[in-house]
Amino acid sequence: MNIIKNRYVYFLISLLVIIPGIIFMGLNWQRTKAGPLELGIDFRGGSLLEVTFEGTRPETAEIAKLYKEFSTSEEPLADPIIQSLGTDSFSIRSKTMTDETKGKMVAEMETRFGSKVTVLNFTSVSASVGAEVTRAAGYAILLAAIAILSYIWWAFRKVEHAYRYGTAAIIAMLHDVLVVIGVEAILGYFLGWEADALFLTALLTVIGFSVHDTIVVFDRVRENSGLYRRVEYEKMVNHSIVQTLDRSITTQLTVMFTLFALVLFGGDSIRHFVIILLVGIFSGTYSSIFNAAPILVVWENREWTNWFKRKEEGVL
């Protein structure tokens, strides 16, 4: 099985997946003026109210109208984002509201809609705290990248060109980050999904899975580089991928089947988180096999020196 042979096809597939995500990041930025993603209250500040109705649940438009009536210059609650939870509950995101306003809002719901209302969750985050969380998220991803690069450099220090392994792993990791953020941008544009603390948790988990799988492949490359010194580097890397292919796919499929079951039966509250994990882990498996190791071959052969020469020869 010659996997390395079609490395540029794999790179092209990655680009075709990443580019639409980048386009929708730009569209989101143009629409919201706040960034490439629809940010949740954990990042931009605001209030989340989750309520359940014991009787007939009102229409979404009625909830939106109620929030507009309670909106003031100090608490601009108009235009909330309302999401259905099951058949009897709502998740409502709005600008920051006080506990006092929340109490009046719930009491008015019971009076107006003639149904007992139970508050499942109420969370408020100020805009300053949201900005601090956003910075912390960026630092967390940067720190993870530095730690990964440092660890791989140390673990592969006895291998020739050890820095290449760390760099290739970081490129594969960035591939997965772009895929996850791109999918989130597309879902945010069409479905209104917001990136919150759970999204950040999913993203960091994906980074961990991606690097773990990449290290499994690279570790076999390291072992085989000592066993097959006279074998062409490209063939040795391909042999290493084939040796680890069953393990990588089996391990990731086990996780993905579990996540798929959670998507179907886990409920609305965690579906967003699980779908992002599912996408990221699939991307991590792909990048470890079809991006990270082929990058080593491209680097070893210095193939970029021939890219433009081929074009020039074609013109002549």
KOLGU-581006 format. One line per field, with one value per residue (C-alpha): x, y, z; residue number from 1; chain. Coordinates in nm, 4 decimals. Each point is the difference from the previous one (the first is absolute). Example, Ala and Ser with C-alpha at 12.3 -4.5 7.8 and 13.67 -1.06 7.14 Angstrom:
residues 2
x <- 1.2300 0.1370 .
y <- -0.4500 0.3440 .
z <- 0.7800 -0.0660 .
num <- 1 2 .
chaine <- A A .
This chain:
residues 316
x <- 0.0000 0.1713 -0.1605 0.2804 -0.0205 -0.3197 0.1103 -0.0914 -0.3519 -0.0319 0.1320 -0.2565 -0.2836 0.1070 -0.0045 -0.3449 -0.1275 0.1747 -0.0738 -0.3830 0.0485 0.2286 -0.2571 -0.2752 0.2309 0.0260 -0.3764 -0.0604 0.2510 -0.1685 -0.3427 0.0744 0.3051 0.1145 0.2096 -0.0017 -0.2345 -0.3343 0.1280 -0.1983 -0.0421 0.3174 0.1985 -0.2090 -0.1948 -0.3748 -0.2596 -0.1218 -0.3427 -0.1255 -0.3608 -0.2495 -0.3792 -0.2225 -0.2967 -0.0113 0.3237 -0.0466 0.1200 0.3499 -0.1445 -0.1870 0.3223 0.1766 -0.2859 0.0245 0.3735 -0.0576 -0.2528 0.2544 0.2755 0.1332 0.2992 0.1811 -0.0996 -0.0473 -0.1688 -0.1682 0.0845 0.0961 0.1230 -0.2590 0.0679 -0.2499 0.1032 -0.2182 -0.3724 -0.0502 0.3113 0.1852 0.3618 0.0031 0.3151 -0.0127 0.1963 0.0836 -0.3019 -0.0072 -0.1422 -0.2810 -0.1001 0.0242 -0.2407 -0.2508 0.0374 -0.0759 -0.2969 -0.1382 0.0418 -0.2118 -0.2665 -0.0125 0.0259 -0.1946 0.2638 0.2394 0.3523 0.3104 0.3412 0.2446 0.3002 0.0806 0.3491 0.1266 0.3447 0.1130 0.1623 0.3348 0.0023 -0.0860 0.2961 0.2273 -0.1253 0.0674 0.3608 0.0421 -0.1296 0.2592 0.2780 -0.1138 0.0256 0.3367 0.1358 -0.1223 0.1828 0.3250 -0.0219 -0.0652 0.2879 0.2356 -0.1027 0.0353 0.3362 0.1205 -0.1490 0.1522 0.3260 0.2094 -0.1603 0.1490 -0.1900 -0.2072 -0.1514 -0.1770 -0.2142 -0.1105 -0.0719 -0.1986 -0.2029 -0.0782 -0.1079 -0.2303 -0.1351 -0.0680 -0.1766 -0.2375 -0.0503 -0.0946 -0.2366 -0.1748 -0.0251 -0.1130 -0.2788 -0.1018 -0.0093 -0.2222 -0.2360 -0.0061 -0.0896 -0.2861 -0.1208 0.1041 0.2262 0.2239 0.3547 0.0007 0.2163 -0.1043 0.1171 0.3403 0.0083 -0.0777 0.2701 0.2691 -0.1100 0.0316 0.3515 0.0926 -0.1450 0.1608 0.3475 -0.0356 -0.0775 0.2770 0.2549 -0.1050 0.0849 0.3183 0.1201 -0.0203 0.1873 0.2689 0.0297 0.0105 0.2553 0.2479 -0.1096 -0.0162 0.2934 0.0527 -0.3647 -0.1122 -0.1458 -0.3348 -0.0449 0.1005 -0.2558 -0.2703 0.0794 -0.0265 -0.3441 -0.1268 0.1270 -0.1925 -0.3059 -0.2101 0.0761 -0.0745 -0.3275 -0.1228 0.0761 -0.1658 -0.3037 -0.0648 -0.0144 -0.1999 -0.2670 -0.0466 -0.0284 -0.2429 -0.2230 0.0103 -0.0989 -0.3069 -0.1037 0.1949 -0.2469 0.0085 0.2128 0.3162 -0.0673 0.2005 0.2988 -0.0112 -0.0332 0.3043 0.1934 -0.1114 0.1123 0.3302 0.0918 -0.0757 0.2161 0.2764 0.0073 0.0141 0.2734 0.2199 -0.0015 -0.0378 0.1608 0.2583 0.2078 -0.0159 0.1309 0.3141 0.0506 -0.0539 0.2513 0.2551 -0.0183 -0.0117 -0.2767 -0.0934 0.3146 -0.1591 -0.3507 0.0722 0.2514 -0.2715 -0.2259 0.2753 0.0755 -0.3696 -0.0054 0.3041 .
y <- 0.0000 0.3168 0.2785 0.2537 -0.0130 0.2099 0.2540 0.3027 -0.1347 -0.0149 0.3542 0.1148 -0.1711 0.1828 0.3329 -0.0710 -0.0624 0.2977 0.2691 0.0021 0.0358 0.2994 0.1566 -0.0348 0.1392 0.3113 0.0106 -0.0279 0.2756 0.2233 -0.0703 0.0254 0.2305 -0.1964 -0.2834 -0.3087 -0.1939 0.0581 0.0376 -0.1188 0.1853 -0.1592 0.2163 0.3076 0.0297 -0.0296 -0.2171 -0.3523 -0.0975 -0.3553 -0.0596 -0.2844 0.0310 -0.2539 0.0861 0.0991 0.1589 0.3442 0.0861 0.1359 0.3301 0.0462 -0.0413 0.2478 0.2485 -0.0364 0.0678 0.3091 0.1313 -0.0407 0.1681 0.3326 0.2207 -0.1494 -0.3560 -0.0267 -0.3412 0.0284 -0.2505 -0.2978 -0.3254 -0.2669 -0.3714 -0.2781 -0.2719 -0.3038 0.0678 0.2022 0.2140 0.2995 0.1150 0.3805 0.2098 0.3753 0.2986 -0.0036 0.0114 0.0233 -0.2604 0.2407 0.0316 -0.3764 -0.0508 0.2451 -0.1613 -0.3497 0.1272 0.1719 -0.3206 -0.1904 0.2692 0.0555 -0.3590 -0.1639 -0.2616 -0.0698 0.0946 -0.1677 0.1616 -0.2692 0.2296 0.3682 0.1291 0.3541 0.1063 0.3599 0.1233 0.0542 -0.3593 -0.1193 0.1901 -0.1531 -0.3499 0.0672 0.0974 -0.3035 -0.2247 0.1400 -0.0468 -0.3570 -0.0955 0.1752 -0.1686 -0.3384 0.0515 0.0978 -0.2935 -0.2445 0.1330 -0.0154 -0.3522 -0.1415 0.1709 -0.1592 -0.3440 -0.0123 0.1713 -0.3024 -0.0075 0.2006 0.3256 -0.0405 0.3475 -0.1182 -0.2402 0.2730 0.2416 -0.2598 -0.0829 0.3688 0.0383 -0.3025 0.1454 0.3370 -0.1887 -0.1509 0.3338 0.1637 -0.2845 0.0213 0.3793 -0.0059 -0.2491 0.2089 0.3105 -0.1757 -0.1340 0.3393 0.1705 -0.2348 -0.1291 0.2806 -0.2245 0.1936 -0.0765 -0.0297 -0.1564 -0.3499 0.0800 0.0989 -0.3255 -0.1947 0.1873 -0.0721 -0.3653 -0.0227 0.1429 -0.2689 -0.2828 0.1328 0.0228 -0.3377 -0.1729 0.1874 -0.1062 -0.3649 0.0219 0.2005 -0.2410 -0.2855 0.2143 0.0544 -0.3741 -0.0918 0.2676 -0.2019 -0.3394 0.0882 0.2326 -0.1028 0.0290 0.3121 0.2512 0.0219 -0.3784 -0.0198 0.2669 -0.1697 -0.3338 0.1687 0.1435 -0.3384 -0.1653 0.2429 0.0339 -0.2707 0.1266 0.3626 -0.0703 -0.2510 0.2320 0.3003 -0.1951 -0.1191 0.3600 0.1161 -0.2696 0.1068 0.3649 -0.0843 -0.1770 0.3123 0.2155 -0.2173 -0.0605 0.2445 0.2867 0.3573 0.1422 -0.1894 -0.0592 0.3044 -0.1043 -0.3617 0.0895 0.2264 -0.2800 -0.2462 0.2281 0.0781 -0.3605 -0.1071 0.2874 -0.0952 -0.3579 0.1227 0.2571 -0.2433 -0.2541 0.2103 0.3337 -0.0252 -0.2928 0.1090 0.3417 -0.1770 -0.1520 0.3332 0.1594 -0.2795 0.0129 0.3813 -0.0359 0.3666 0.0716 -0.1801 0.1427 0.3153 -0.1704 -0.2358 0.2937 0.1775 -0.3162 -0.0330 0.3582 -0.0594 .
z <- 0.0000 -0.1209 0.2028 -0.0389 -0.3805 -0.0074 0.2603 -0.2113 -0.0448 0.3813 0.0307 -0.2585 0.1891 0.3156 -0.1834 -0.1432 0.3539 0.1605 -0.2610 0.0412 0.3752 -0.0515 -0.2339 0.2597 0.2688 -0.2154 -0.0538 0.3744 0.0671 -0.2552 0.1454 0.3721 -0.0043 0.3064 -0.1398 -0.2229 0.2295 0.1654 0.3554 0.3006 0.3249 0.1384 -0.2428 -0.0784 0.3254 0.0506 0.1721 -0.0606 0.1316 -0.0364 0.1033 -0.0240 -0.0160 0.1739 -0.2197 -0.3664 -0.1113 -0.1623 -0.3491 -0.0557 -0.1231 0.3294 0.1995 -0.2280 0.0488 0.3795 -0.0046 -0.2143 0.2536 0.2824 -0.2022 0.1299 -0.0780 0.3020 -0.0929 -0.3785 -0.0074 -0.3398 -0.2764 0.2195 -0.1517 0.0845 -0.0396 0.0671 0.2459 -0.0488 -0.0110 0.3173 0.0566 -0.1405 0.0104 -0.0304 -0.0506 0.0337 0.1175 0.3696 0.2330 0.3800 0.2380 0.0789 -0.3673 -0.0405 0.2917 -0.1485 -0.3424 0.1305 0.2030 -0.3116 -0.2000 0.2524 -0.0007 -0.3736 -0.1191 0.2826 0.0699 0.2869 -0.1045 0.1456 -0.0441 -0.1074 -0.0276 0.0212 -0.0772 -0.0476 -0.1171 -0.0303 -0.3200 0.1780 0.1257 -0.3510 -0.1450 0.2642 -0.0848 -0.3707 0.0746 0.2244 -0.2801 -0.2405 0.2551 0.0668 -0.3680 -0.0357 0.3130 -0.1260 -0.3300 0.1754 0.2412 -0.2848 -0.2078 0.2997 0.0959 -0.3518 -0.0441 0.3259 -0.0713 -0.3493 0.0913 -0.1086 -0.3432 -0.2859 -0.0608 0.3171 -0.0425 -0.3155 0.2003 0.2378 -0.2821 -0.1979 0.3118 0.0535 -0.3652 0.0356 0.3238 -0.1663 -0.2792 0.2570 0.1759 -0.3315 -0.0868 0.3385 -0.0026 -0.3634 0.0730 0.3013 -0.2211 -0.2566 0.2689 0.1669 -0.3269 -0.0890 0.3400 0.2343 0.2074 0.2373 0.1066 0.3792 0.2710 -0.1102 -0.3534 0.1395 0.1980 -0.3174 -0.1923 0.2598 0.0128 -0.3777 0.0209 0.2513 -0.2121 -0.3161 0.1478 0.1721 -0.3298 -0.1802 0.2608 -0.0442 -0.3713 0.0579 0.2667 -0.2499 -0.2533 0.2626 0.0673 -0.3669 -0.0830 0.2062 -0.1324 -0.3699 -0.0497 -0.3612 -0.0993 -0.1832 0.2478 -0.1798 0.0032 0.3656 0.1008 -0.2057 0.1669 0.3410 -0.0835 -0.1189 0.3194 0.2205 -0.2255 0.1655 0.3498 -0.0873 -0.1778 0.2596 0.2913 -0.1585 -0.1234 0.3559 0.1171 -0.3009 0.0409 0.3615 -0.1003 -0.2790 0.2521 0.2182 -0.2992 -0.0527 0.3605 0.2180 -0.0059 -0.1301 0.2813 -0.1037 -0.3720 -0.1118 0.2114 -0.1209 -0.3703 0.0197 0.1717 -0.2673 -0.2824 0.1716 0.0764 -0.3564 -0.1235 0.2449 -0.1282 -0.3583 0.0608 0.1935 -0.2816 -0.3135 0.0931 0.2779 -0.1293 -0.3684 0.1085 0.1258 -0.3463 -0.1761 0.2357 -0.0362 -0.3807 -0.0065 -0.2548 0.0066 -0.2035 -0.2949 0.0176 -0.1982 -0.2277 -0.1197 -0.0761 -0.1929 -0.1998 -0.0816 -0.1316 -0.2197 .
num <- 1 2 3 4 5 6 7 8 9 10 11 12 13 14 15 16 17 18 19 20 21 22 23 24 25 26 27 28 29 30 31 32 33 34 35 36 37 38 39 40 41 42 43 44 45 46 47 48 49 50 51 52 53 54 55 56 57 58 59 60 61 62 63 64 65 66 67 68 69 70 71 72 73 74 75 76 77 78 79 80 81 82 83 84 85 86 87 88 89 90 91 92 93 94 95 96 97 98 99 100 101 102 103 104 105 106 107 108 109 110 111 112 113 114 115 116 117 118 119 120 121 122 123 124 125 126 127 128 129 130 131 132 133 134 135 136 137 138 139 140 141 142 143 144 145 146 147 148 149 150 151 152 153 154 155 156 157 158 159 160 161 162 163 164 165 166 167 168 169 170 171 172 173 174 175 176 177 178 179 180 181 182 183 184 185 186 187 188 189 190 191 192 193 194 195 196 197 198 199 200 201 202 203 204 205 206 207 208 209 210 211 212 213 214 215 216 217 218 219 220 221 222 223 224 225 226 227 228 229 230 231 232 233 234 235 236 237 238 239 240 241 242 243 244 245 246 247 248 249 250 251 252 253 254 255 256 257 258 259 260 261 262 263 264 265 266 267 268 269 270 271 272 273 274 275 276 277 278 279 280 281 282 283 284 285 286 287 288 289 290 291 292 293 294 295 296 297 298 299 300 301 302 303 304 305 306 307 308 309 310 311 312 313 314 315 316 .
chaine <- A A A A A A A A A A A A A A A A A A A A A A A A A A A A A A A A A A A A A A A A A A A A A A A A A A A A A A A A A A A A A A A A A A A A A A A A A A A A A A A A A A A A A A A A A A A A A A A A A A A A A A A A A A A A A A A A A A A A A A A A A A A A A A A A A A A A A A A A A A A A A A A A A A A A A A A A A A A A A A A A A A A A A A A A A A A A A A A A A A A A A A A A A A A A A A A A A A A A A A A A A A A A A A A A A A A A A A A A A A A A A A A A A A A A A A A A A A A A A A A A A A A A A A A A A A A A A A A A A A A A A A A A A A A A A A A A A A A A A A A A A A A A A A A A A A A A A A A A A A A A A A A A A A A A A A A A A A A A .
